[in-house]
């Protein structure tokens, strides 16, 4: 099996969908502009710096959704897709995904952003296999603000991929794997795969990729 693994935010999308969802909740009046905006930016900065407490962040980021319930959340996400995500999906990203499909590769998006935000985005990109941060659900079936299982962040991405492979009776040595990512947070998985590709890399990853001899792909010209 040939695997083509993709990070999502700033890799296939020229934005951070988790951060943008938070900003969207401000615009539709679900969260306070000053307080939520300040905390959302602080959490984003922590993620970029590699020091994010993901449990604290998920409780914060899902609060507005939890309080409004599944139907209101679904309607808001449809608007988010129309207003924010659909205009941001670039032809370059679609073409890269299609090249891997045409080659017969199994395409997987693996992202630290939660499943509520990202599942519709993966579907819009035509990707069926999504490994995202999974949200804990209560007896009523709705999200609680907790995390279920291993978060798909840093070393957690490696563990989740190993679980995914094991479910199919596979190990790393049984597959030929490529991983595209922009972030230093993804170095553990970049180091694990056969073909790491630093894609729209942040400054630290760009330096590391040059040191390691990893290919660098500036998928979106505007990010060069």
Backbone torsions as a table, in degrees:
resi	resn	phi	psi	omega
1	UNK	NA	135.5	171.9
2	UNK	-102.8	126.1	-178.5
3	UNK	-109.5	132.2	171.7
4	UNK	-115.2	106.3	-176.4
5	UNK	-101.3	139.2	-177.3
6	UNK	-133.1	128.5	160.1
7	UNK	-67.6	164.2	-177.2
8	UNK	-104.8	-63.7	-171.0
9	UNK	-72.0	127.7	-177.0
10	UNK	64.3	9.6	174.7
11	UNK	-115.6	-65.1	172.8
12	UNK	-89.4	-23.5	176.4
13	UNK	-115.3	144.6	178.3
14	UNK	-86.4	33.8	-180.0
15	UNK	-156.9	172.7	174.5
16	UNK	-103.2	109.7	-172.8
17	UNK	-65.3	-33.5	178.8
18	UNK	-65.1	-48.9	179.0
19	UNK	-62.7	-43.9	-177.7
20	UNK	-66.8	-32.8	175.1
21	UNK	-62.3	-42.4	177.0
22	UNK	-60.3	-44.4	177.5
23	UNK	-63.8	-35.2	178.2
24	UNK	-64.4	-39.9	179.3
25	UNK	-64.1	-29.2	173.9
26	UNK	-65.6	-46.3	-175.5
27	UNK	-64.6	-32.7	-179.3
28	UNK	-91.5	6.1	173.4
29	UNK	83.7	15.2	179.5
30	UNK	-83.2	-23.4	-177.0
31	UNK	-136.8	157.3	-179.1
32	UNK	-76.6	131.5	-174.3
33	UNK	-60.9	-48.2	-174.1
34	UNK	-72.6	-53.0	-174.6
35	UNK	-69.9	-50.0	-179.0
36	UNK	-65.9	-43.3	-179.6
37	UNK	-59.6	-40.7	178.8
38	UNK	-64.4	-46.3	-177.9
39	UNK	-69.9	-36.5	179.7
40	UNK	-63.0	-42.7	178.7
41	UNK	-66.7	-38.6	-180.0
42	UNK	-63.8	-43.1	177.7
43	UNK	-63.7	-42.0	179.2
44	UNK	-61.5	-43.1	177.8
45	UNK	-61.8	-39.2	177.4
46	UNK	-62.8	-39.5	178.4
47	UNK	-63.2	-47.6	-179.2
48	UNK	-59.3	-36.7	-178.4
49	UNK	-82.1	-6.4	177.5
50	UNK	80.1	22.1	-178.2
51	UNK	-122.8	18.5	-176.4
52	UNK	-67.6	131.8	167.2
53	UNK	-86.5	100.9	-169.6
54	UNK	-66.5	-31.1	179.8
55	UNK	-67.7	-43.9	175.8
56	UNK	-62.1	-42.2	-177.6
57	UNK	-64.7	-44.0	-177.4
58	UNK	-65.6	-38.6	175.7
59	UNK	-60.0	-42.4	178.6
60	UNK	-66.8	-49.2	-171.0
61	UNK	-70.1	-27.1	-176.6
62	UNK	-98.3	-0.3	-174.6
63	UNK	-59.4	-47.2	-178.0
64	UNK	-62.6	-39.5	178.6
65	UNK	-66.2	-45.6	-179.8
66	UNK	-57.6	-43.5	-174.7
67	UNK	-70.2	-26.6	-175.4
68	UNK	-96.2	-15.6	174.4
69	UNK	89.4	169.7	-169.6
70	UNK	-65.7	-42.8	-175.6
71	UNK	-67.2	-47.4	178.7
72	UNK	-63.9	-37.2	179.0
73	UNK	-64.3	-41.9	179.9
74	UNK	-64.5	-41.7	179.0
75	UNK	-64.2	-41.7	179.5
76	UNK	-64.8	-39.3	-178.6
77	UNK	-68.2	-33.9	175.2
78	UNK	-60.2	-42.2	177.6
79	UNK	-66.3	-39.8	177.0
80	UNK	-58.7	-43.4	178.7
81	UNK	-62.2	-44.0	-178.7
82	UNK	-66.7	-46.2	-169.9
83	UNK	-84.6	-33.1	-171.0
84	UNK	-113.1	-51.2	-171.0
85	UNK	-79.7	-50.1	-176.6
86	UNK	-55.2	-43.8	177.8
87	UNK	-66.5	-19.1	-176.4
88	UNK	-91.8	-11.6	-179.6
89	UNK	-74.9	118.7	-173.9
90	UNK	-95.6	150.2	176.3
91	UNK	-59.2	-34.7	-178.9
92	UNK	-61.2	-39.5	179.2
93	UNK	-68.9	-44.8	178.5
94	UNK	-59.8	-42.0	-178.4
95	UNK	-65.5	-39.9	178.9
96	UNK	-64.1	-45.4	177.2
97	UNK	-60.4	-42.1	-177.4
98	UNK	-67.3	-34.7	177.6
99	UNK	-61.0	-39.8	178.8
100	UNK	-70.7	-39.2	175.8
101	UNK	-61.6	-45.0	-179.1
102	UNK	-62.2	-28.6	178.9
103	UNK	-81.4	-3.2	179.7
104	UNK	85.6	14.2	-178.8
105	UNK	-78.1	149.5	170.3
106	UNK	-82.8	119.1	-175.1
107	UNK	-98.8	129.1	-178.5
108	UNK	-133.7	130.6	168.3
109	UNK	-94.8	128.9	177.4
110	UNK	-127.4	115.2	-168.3
111	UNK	-137.8	147.3	176.3
112	UNK	-78.0	-11.9	178.5
113	UNK	-77.1	147.0	-171.5
114	UNK	-71.5	160.5	-174.0
115	UNK	-63.2	-33.2	179.5
116	UNK	-60.1	-46.1	-179.1
117	UNK	-71.6	-39.8	-164.4
118	UNK	-96.6	-22.4	-175.8
119	UNK	-60.9	-45.7	176.4
120	UNK	-62.8	-29.7	178.8
121	UNK	-69.3	-44.4	177.2
122	UNK	-58.8	-42.3	179.0
123	UNK	-63.0	-40.3	178.6
124	UNK	-64.0	-29.4	177.4
125	UNK	-85.9	-2.3	179.2
126	UNK	77.0	23.2	-178.5
127	UNK	-106.8	119.6	-177.3
128	UNK	-84.8	-33.2	-176.3
129	UNK	-90.5	111.0	-179.7
130	UNK	-126.3	123.9	170.7
131	UNK	-112.0	102.6	-178.1
132	UNK	-121.5	171.9	174.1
133	UNK	-65.0	121.6	-175.8
134	UNK	-90.2	137.8	-176.0
135	UNK	-97.1	134.9	176.1
136	UNK	-68.3	142.7	-179.9
137	UNK	-124.7	144.1	-179.3
138	UNK	-85.5	-172.2	-178.4
139	UNK	-62.4	-26.6	179.0
140	UNK	-82.5	-0.8	179.1
141	UNK	85.9	-3.2	-178.0
142	UNK	-99.8	158.9	-173.4
143	UNK	-67.1	148.3	-176.5
144	UNK	-105.6	-15.5	-172.9
145	UNK	101.3	-6.7	176.6
146	UNK	-94.1	177.3	179.7
147	UNK	-111.9	137.7	176.6
148	UNK	-104.3	127.0	176.6
149	UNK	75.8	-157.6	-175.7
150	UNK	-84.2	123.0	176.7
151	UNK	-64.0	138.5	-179.9
152	UNK	-82.4	67.6	-178.3
153	UNK	-141.4	135.0	179.5
154	UNK	51.2	-124.0	-178.4
155	UNK	-62.3	-23.6	178.1
156	UNK	-61.7	-28.5	176.9
157	UNK	-66.3	-38.0	177.2
158	UNK	-64.2	-45.7	-178.9
159	UNK	-63.4	-42.1	178.9
160	UNK	-66.3	-36.9	176.6
161	UNK	-66.3	-38.5	178.4
162	UNK	-65.4	-36.5	175.0
163	UNK	-64.7	-43.3	179.9
164	UNK	-61.0	-44.2	178.7
165	UNK	-64.5	-45.1	-177.9
166	UNK	-61.3	-36.1	177.6
167	UNK	-61.4	-21.5	179.9
168	UNK	-106.1	11.4	179.2
169	UNK	70.1	30.3	-175.5
170	UNK	-122.5	160.1	171.2
171	UNK	-128.3	172.2	-178.3
172	UNK	-56.1	-39.3	-177.0
173	UNK	-70.0	-9.8	180.0
174	UNK	-90.8	-5.8	-175.6
175	UNK	-128.1	157.1	170.6
176	UNK	-105.7	111.8	-166.8
177	UNK	-115.6	138.7	174.2
178	UNK	-124.5	139.6	178.6
179	UNK	-134.0	128.0	177.6
180	UNK	-105.8	126.1	177.6
181	UNK	-154.1	154.3	178.8
182	UNK	-99.6	-11.3	-159.9
183	UNK	-116.9	143.3	172.0
184	UNK	-61.9	-25.3	177.2
185	UNK	-60.8	-21.6	-176.0
186	UNK	-98.3	10.8	179.5
187	UNK	-56.4	-40.1	178.8
188	UNK	-55.7	-41.5	179.3
189	UNK	-78.0	-35.7	175.8
190	UNK	-59.1	-37.2	179.4
191	UNK	-73.7	-22.3	-174.8
192	UNK	-84.0	-33.8	-172.7
193	UNK	-78.6	168.0	178.1
194	UNK	-74.1	-34.1	-173.5
195	UNK	-133.8	88.2	175.3
196	UNK	-77.7	139.0	177.8
197	UNK	-130.8	112.7	176.0
198	UNK	-75.4	112.9	-169.5
199	UNK	-115.1	121.0	-172.2
200	UNK	47.4	48.4	-165.9
201	UNK	-67.9	146.4	171.0
202	UNK	-67.2	164.9	-172.6
203	UNK	-55.7	-41.3	-178.6
204	UNK	-68.0	-40.0	179.1
205	UNK	-68.9	-34.3	178.4
206	UNK	-61.1	-43.4	178.2
207	UNK	-63.4	-46.5	-179.0
208	UNK	-62.4	-42.8	-179.3
209	UNK	-60.6	-39.9	178.3
210	UNK	-65.8	-40.1	178.6
211	UNK	-64.7	-37.6	-176.2
212	UNK	-87.3	-11.5	-176.1
213	UNK	77.0	23.4	177.6
214	UNK	-78.6	144.4	174.2
215	UNK	-60.4	145.4	175.7
216	UNK	-117.5	125.1	-179.6
217	UNK	-118.2	111.8	172.0
218	UNK	-91.5	89.3	-171.8
219	UNK	-69.3	-34.4	-177.9
220	UNK	-110.6	111.3	-176.5
221	UNK	-53.5	-32.3	-177.4
222	UNK	-66.0	-17.7	-178.4
223	UNK	-93.3	-2.0	-178.6
224	UNK	-69.4	NA	NA
